[in-house]
Amino acid sequence: MPPVLANYYLTYKCNSRCTYCDIPVKPENIPIKEVAPEIIIENLHALKRLGVKVVDFTGGEPLIYKHLPVVLKEAKRLGFFTSVANTGTLYPEKADSLRGLIDDLKFSLSTIDTDFYKTERGINGFAKVIESLKIAKSLGERPSIIATATPQSLAGMEDVIGLAQEMGVVVLLGPVFDFCDNELLQKEGIAEIHRLAKYDNVCVNWAFTQFFLDGGNNIAKPRCKAISSTIVVSPDDHLLLPCYHMHDERLKIKHEGGRSNLDEIWHSTHVQKRKAEEGSWSFCQGCTIWCYFEASFLWPPDKYFLLNLKSKWRWGNEKLKQLVEQKSGLCLTRKLAGDKDKIMKAISTNPLNSPAAKPTAEIIC
């Protein structure tokens, strides 16, 4: 299977300190510097030669990378489907420069309680996230919310879904994965995610939740295809093997005459040997790090493949509904989730204040 996805880390820096992520504070990440946009663009051309279809520009907080609009423009010109997941705390100041460049714009939000937000994220940024959602919609974007369910946040997740329903956006709901000593959900928590998945505007990857329940990756019969399906590039221009989260090897990318050798590295005998061993190393046992399994589930056909198709069908329908609502002004959403008074207060007390935005587009339904 050729690689279909690139997880391109633009920076390891972040203005948040989420309890379930150590990227910005990991000692070895702190000294790593970002590269010039020209280097990234050369790598994008190499990714195109490799057959990659989707580039997820990530971090850290990818909006910290000041040349993000430049690299996004080139990615779009090359025909990539672009994805940016961000905290939503920097977007209001950068929204105009990013307009129309991100196919899958996602803001991270797991609560509507401002105090809990500050406890979970380490900053007082809830109002900025609400503003970001409003601005994005006013600019014609179709944003989503990434809601990471932890044992602490799960109880309030129905309110997050209710907020998404009121604002006309889709929630991508999933369990926190096993990384940097995260406390995981138990079977009851996954059952609650499955209950919440029945609400409008909610998308859950059924393949991943089943994989989670099954105990994750089994090194005796690996399901992870982190190297085959996904190219992972670091902010300082290295190919990471086998993935970011468990990488034990950094291969420096070379640039000569305006050309990156990233594709040549990936096709090298060394990388192909490691690809043949993917998912079978001791640190892969029980892994549930979602960043690589969505692409891994694309092949071969098995129960995860079928559940992944089911999940993609749901995501497509929900995004289509979002588009129809945005274009027509109709409300097709059954707004059944959450504490309505609390939700409307969270929305109304964080007004849209961007001069570029259209106040009438703040809330669709």
C-alpha positions in Angstrom: 0.0 0.0 0.0 1.5 3.4 -1.0 1.5 6.1 1.7 -1.7 8.1 1.6 -1.1 10.4 4.6 1.6 12.7 5.8 1.7 13.9 9.4 3.8 17.0 8.9 5.0 18.5 12.2 5.6 22.2 11.6 6.6 22.9 15.2 6.7 21.3 18.5 5.9 24.6 20.2 2.4 25.1 21.7 0.8 27.8 23.7 -1.3 25.2 25.6 -0.3 22.6 28.1 -2.9 19.9 27.6 -2.8 17.2 30.3 -2.8 14.4 27.8 0.0 15.7 25.5 3.7 16.1 26.2 4.9 17.4 22.8 5.8 21.0 23.8 7.5 20.0 27.1 9.3 16.8 26.0 13.0 17.6 26.7 14.3 16.4 23.4 11.6 18.5 21.5 12.4 21.8 23.2 15.6 22.7 21.3 14.2 21.6 17.9 13.9 24.5 15.4 11.5 25.0 12.5 12.8 25.2 9.0 12.2 27.7 6.2 9.0 27.3 4.1 11.1 26.5 1.0 12.3 23.3 2.7 8.7 22.3 3.5 7.6 23.0 0.0 10.4 20.9 -1.5 9.2 18.1 0.8 5.6 18.6 -0.4 6.8 17.9 -3.9 8.5 14.7 -2.7 5.3 13.7 -1.0 3.4 14.2 -4.2 5.9 12.0 -6.0 5.3 9.3 -3.4 1.5 9.4 -4.0 0.5 11.0 -0.7 -3.1 12.4 -0.9 -3.6 14.0 2.5 -1.2 16.3 4.4 -2.1 17.0 8.0 -0.1 20.0 9.2 0.3 19.5 12.9 2.3 20.3 16.0 2.5 21.4 18.7 0.3 24.3 17.7 0.7 24.5 13.9 -0.6 28.1 13.8 2.6 29.1 15.7 4.5 28.4 12.4 4.5 31.9 10.8 4.8 30.6 7.2 1.7 28.3 7.5 -0.3 30.2 4.8 2.6 29.9 2.3 3.0 26.1 2.7 -0.8 25.6 2.6 -1.0 27.5 -0.6 1.6 25.3 -2.2 -0.1 22.2 -0.8 -3.4 23.2 -2.3 -1.7 24.0 -5.6 -0.2 20.5 -5.7 -3.7 19.0 -5.2 -3.3 17.8 -1.6 -6.3 17.5 0.8 -5.1 19.7 3.6 -5.9 19.2 7.3 -5.0 21.4 10.3 -5.9 20.6 13.8 -5.3 23.4 16.3 -6.2 24.7 19.7 -8.4 27.5 18.3 -6.7 30.0 20.5 -4.6 31.6 17.8 -7.0 31.3 14.8 -8.9 34.6 15.2 -5.7 36.6 14.4 -4.8 34.4 11.5 -8.2 33.5 10.0 -8.1 35.8 7.0 -4.6 34.6 5.9 -5.8 30.9 6.1 -9.2 31.4 4.4 -9.9 28.7 1.8 -6.6 26.9 2.3 -7.7 24.2 4.8 -10.0 21.4 3.7 -10.4 19.9 7.1 -10.2 22.7 9.8 -10.4 21.3 13.3 -10.5 23.0 16.7 -9.7 21.1 19.9 -12.4 21.3 22.6 -13.5 18.8 25.2 -15.6 20.9 27.6 -17.8 24.0 27.8 -16.8 24.6 31.4 -14.3 27.5 31.5 -12.7 26.3 34.7 -12.3 22.8 33.5 -10.9 24.0 30.2 -8.2 25.9 32.1 -7.4 22.9 34.2 -7.2 20.6 31.2 -5.3 23.0 28.8 -3.3 25.1 31.2 -4.6 28.4 29.7 -7.7 30.4 29.8 -8.6 29.9 26.1 -12.2 28.8 26.0 -13.6 32.1 24.7 -11.0 32.1 21.9 -12.2 28.7 20.7 -15.8 29.8 20.5 -14.7 32.9 18.7 -12.7 30.8 16.3 -15.7 28.6 15.5 -17.8 31.7 14.8 -15.2 33.4 12.6 -14.4 30.2 10.6 -18.1 29.8 9.8 -18.5 33.4 8.9 -15.7 33.1 6.4 -17.3 30.1 4.7 -15.2 27.4 6.3 -16.7 24.2 7.6 -14.9 23.6 10.9 -15.1 20.6 13.1 -14.4 20.1 16.8 -12.0 17.4 18.0 -13.2 16.2 21.3 -10.8 14.0 23.2 -12.6 12.0 25.8 -10.7 11.4 29.0 -12.0 9.9 32.2 -12.3 13.5 33.5 -13.9 15.1 30.4 -16.3 12.4 29.3 -19.1 13.4 31.7 -19.4 16.8 30.1 -19.1 15.6 26.5 -22.8 15.8 25.9 -22.7 19.6 26.4 -19.9 19.8 23.8 -22.1 18.0 21.4 -25.0 20.3 22.2 -22.8 23.3 21.5 -21.7 21.8 18.2 -25.3 21.2 17.3 -26.2 24.8 18.1 -23.3 26.2 16.1 -23.7 23.8 13.1 -20.4 22.0 13.3 -19.3 18.4 13.5 -17.7 16.8 16.6 -15.0 14.2 16.0 -15.2 12.2 19.3 -12.7 9.7 20.3 -11.0 8.3 23.4 -7.7 9.6 24.7 -5.0 7.1 23.6 -2.2 5.5 25.6 0.7 8.0 25.5 2.7 9.8 28.1 1.0 7.9 31.0 -2.5 9.0 30.0 -5.3 7.5 32.1 -7.4 5.6 29.7 -11.1 5.0 29.4 -12.5 1.6 30.4 -15.2 -0.4 28.6 -17.9 1.7 30.3 -16.3 4.9 28.8 -16.2 3.4 25.3 -19.9 2.4 25.8 -20.6 6.0 26.6 -18.8 7.2 23.5 -21.0 4.8 21.5 -24.1 6.2 23.1 -23.0 9.7 22.3 -22.3 8.7 18.7 -26.1 8.4 18.1 -26.5 12.1 18.3 -26.6 14.3 15.3 -23.3 16.1 14.4 -21.2 13.4 16.1 -18.6 11.2 14.3 -16.9 8.3 16.0 -14.5 6.0 14.3 -16.0 2.6 15.1 -12.9 0.8 13.8 -10.8 2.6 16.4 -13.1 2.1 19.3 -13.4 -1.6 18.5 -9.6 -1.8 18.1 -9.3 0.0 21.5 -11.7 -2.6 23.1 -9.7 -5.4 21.4 -6.6 -4.4 23.3 -4.8 -2.4 20.5 -2.0 -3.6 18.2 -0.9 -7.2 18.6 2.7 -7.6 17.6 2.1 -11.3 16.8 -0.3 -10.1 14.1 0.3 -6.4 13.6 -2.5 -4.1 12.4 -0.5 -1.0 12.4 0.9 0.2 9.1 2.5 3.4 10.4 5.4 3.4 7.8 3.4 2.0 4.8 0.5 4.4 5.1 1.9 7.5 6.8 4.9 9.7 6.2 6.0 11.5 9.4 8.2 14.6 9.1 9.7 16.5 12.0 9.9 20.3 12.3 13.7 20.1 11.8 13.4 18.2 8.5 13.8 14.5 9.5 11.8 11.4 8.4 10.7 9.8 11.7 10.5 6.0 11.9 8.3 4.2 12.6 6.1 7.1 13.8 6.4 10.3 15.8 5.1 8.9 19.1 7.4 5.9 19.2 10.2 6.9 16.8 13.6 5.4 17.5 15.1 6.7 14.3 15.5 10.1 12.6 16.6 10.2 9.0 17.9 13.6 7.8 16.3 14.8 4.6 18.7 16.3 2.0 18.0 19.1 -0.4 20.0 19.7 -3.5 19.1 22.0 -6.4 15.6 22.7 -5.0 14.8 19.0 -4.7 14.1 17.0 -1.6 15.2 13.4 -1.4 12.4 12.4 1.0 10.8 10.1 -1.6 14.2 8.5 -2.3 14.7 7.9 1.5 11.2 6.3 1.8 12.0 3.9 -1.2 15.4 3.0 0.2 16.3 -0.5 1.2 16.6 0.5 4.9 13.2 2.0 5.1 11.6 -0.8 3.2 13.1 -3.3 5.6 11.7 -1.4 8.5 8.3 -1.2 6.8 8.3 -5.0 6.6 8.6 -5.0 10.4 6.1 -2.3 11.2 3.8 -2.9 14.2 5.9 -5.8 15.4 8.4 -4.1 17.7 8.0 -4.6 21.5 6.9 -1.0 21.9 4.0 -1.6 19.5 2.3 -4.1 21.7 -1.1 -2.8 22.7 -0.6 0.6 21.0 -3.8 2.6 20.4 -2.2 5.8 19.1 -4.9 7.0 16.7 -2.7 9.1 14.4 -1.7 6.1 12.4 -4.6 3.7 12.6 -7.1 5.6 10.5 -4.8 5.2 7.5 -3.8 1.7 8.6 -7.4 0.6 8.5 -7.6 1.4 4.8 -6.2 -2.0 4.0 -6.4 -5.0 4.1 -10.2 -5.8 4.2 -11.1 -7.0 7.7 -13.6 -5.9 10.4 -11.6 -2.8 11.0 -11.6 -1.9 7.3 -15.4 -2.3 7.3 -16.0 -0.3 10.5 -13.7 2.4 9.1 -15.8 2.6 5.9 -18.9 2.9 8.1 -17.3 5.7 10.0 -16.3 7.5 6.8 -19.8 7.2 5.5 -21.1 8.9 8.6 -18.5 11.6 8.5 -19.3 12.3 4.8 -23.0 12.6 5.6 -22.5 14.9 8.5 -20.1 17.2 6.6 -22.6 17.3 3.7 -25.4 18.3 6.1 -23.1 21.0 7.5 -22.6 22.3 3.9 -26.3 22.3 3.1 -27.1 24.1 6.3 -24.5 26.7 5.7 -25.5 27.3 2.1 -29.3 27.2 2.6 -29.8 28.5 6.1 -32.0 25.4 6.8 -31.6 23.6 10.1 -31.4 19.8 9.5 -30.0 19.0 12.9 -32.0 17.3 15.7 -30.7 19.3 18.7 -31.1 16.8 21.5 -27.8 16.9 23.4 -26.6 18.9 26.5 -27.8 21.5 28.9 -29.3 24.2 26.6 -29.1 27.0 29.1 -25.5 26.3 29.8 -24.7 25.9 26.1 -26.4 29.1 24.9 -24.6 31.0 27.7 -21.3 29.7 26.6 -22.0 30.8 23.0 -23.6 34.2 23.7 -21.1 35.3 26.3 -18.3 35.0 23.8 -19.2 37.4 21.0 -17.8 37.5 17.5 -15.5 40.5 17.3 -13.6 40.0 14.1 -14.2 42.9 11.7 -13.9 40.5 8.8 -16.7 38.3 10.0 -20.4 38.5 9.3 -22.4 38.4 12.6 -25.4 36.8 10.9 -23.4 33.6 10.3 -22.5 33.1 13.9 -25.1 30.3 14.5 -26.9 28.5 11.8 -29.7 26.8 13.6 
